[in-house]
Amino acid sequence: MELEKIYIFDTTLRDGAQTQGVNFTLDEKIRIAESLNKLGVDYIEGGWPGANPTDTNFFNRKNNFLNSNLVAFGMTKRTGRSADNDPGLSSILNSNTKSVCIVGKTWDFHVDIALGISKEENLENISETTKHFIKNKREFMFDAEHFFDGYKNNKEYALQCIKTAYDEGANWIVLCDTNGGTLPFEVEKIVSDVTKIIPGNKIGIHTHNDTENAVANTLSAINAGARQIQGTLNGLGERCGNANLVSIIPTLLLKDFFKKKYKLNMNEKNLNYLTECSRLLDEILNRKPNNHAAYVGSSAFSHKGGLHVSAVEKNPKTYEHIDPKLVGNRRNIVVSDQSGKSNILSRLESLKIKIDKNDPRVSKLLDQVKDREFIGYSYDGADASFELLTRRLLNQVPDYLKIQKYEVRVHKNVNDTDINSEAKVHLNIDGKDIICEGTGNGPVHAIDSAIRKNISKIGKYGDYLKDLKLLDYKVRILNTGTNATTRVLIESSDSSGEIWYTIGVSPNIIEASFRALLDSIDYKLFKEKAPANA
Ligand SMILES: [Zn+2]
């Protein structure tokens, strides 16, 4: 039997970005998009070109994603203007994406109250907008806002709206449960009703999680015929979130019910990247990953208690619904290191570090990573620190700055508004003691400037560090054990454009920052092949 194709549409950068407290920078948007491309989703909705400088710049850059199509988002043309003269539609066309997703009203209540126009005017906006993009050769998706509520309130009109877009050539009609209150059996019934006038392979589904049913609603819609799935990484989204692609994707690829009927562009190899992709988003959002997240949570395959563990030891199927390796996760028991080891090996492979899988140093590295993760390190978002840890173990990283000690002083006069920080760093380079001093608006800034504002003093390393830039600095307080621990993540770059991430953990925020900073400097010196400290 020929398998039917299901398309995955990610809206983390548009709908996910609507979340309270979420404000992606351009760099963060690029990182997320690259990660989605690596995961292999079919569509990445990049945002709303023309709406704000970040989104506009995101679309202006050269985006070459091998696996994914970038989609620009916008809304149907304004009433009383032609599509050709609508500035919103022009920004979307000018963004030059192959695909566009345009939201329009399908609930008569919203047409009356929110837009204050007649039902006929709304239909005309839909048909003119559709024609406009089809004429300009875009893959056109009509995002039918509030479709399910509209259908319940005025079925005839809701269907008329989407039929209008479809008749004018829309490639996809995306049915949205914008308020998130629809239940799975209602979704199944309504979507199958829609398939009577629009074929299922032209129907998309976009659900929200207000009744904790966004994933279930998506699966029900597929069952009823929908073939495009919209959602976000980790279910990020306003209120209670969107449908969580991180749960939906493995369900479609691994569960027999779906696996036997449908195929995705992604394969099992892409799926191995799922856990890393999910954690990367948390790292960018500076959020603690949800340990109990389906498939990718660190507890999703944890086994505690004698009976479970011994059964899992005999056969993991006794307490696991899938093999955790398939989604890049690992079993969390002391019984076997195999899954952890294979994760380490695949990371070494991606760093192009050649090592025999039975080399005892692989187990030693795994132990070090585990020990460090236990005290709060997380290498998922800190590749450069992971590479340094590995290469140090393999004796490939020489000593560079040999920092002997550092001192930091923070002072403020009660009547002043400014707080001043001063740092003194004692280094030893080629046998010579060097003291570097710096000031800054905070202790970390002061240590950083003590080292980097004195590059003439630090002799042979100065030249290598001239173009080092710190782009971002994130602090998270972890409450893992009885004591609070601080984790600092630093994002650095240089004139080559490479971006790298380093991490430091300590009960003391200054020490955590110092370690992350030193790793960033060491990584830069290592990649520049700087000579060892004699
Ligand atoms: Zn939405």
Boltz pocket constraint, residues with backbone or C-beta under 6 A from the ligand:
constraints:
  - pocket:
      binder: B
      contacts: [[A, 15], [A, 178], [A, 206], [A, 207], [A, 208], [A, 242]]
      max_distance: 6.0
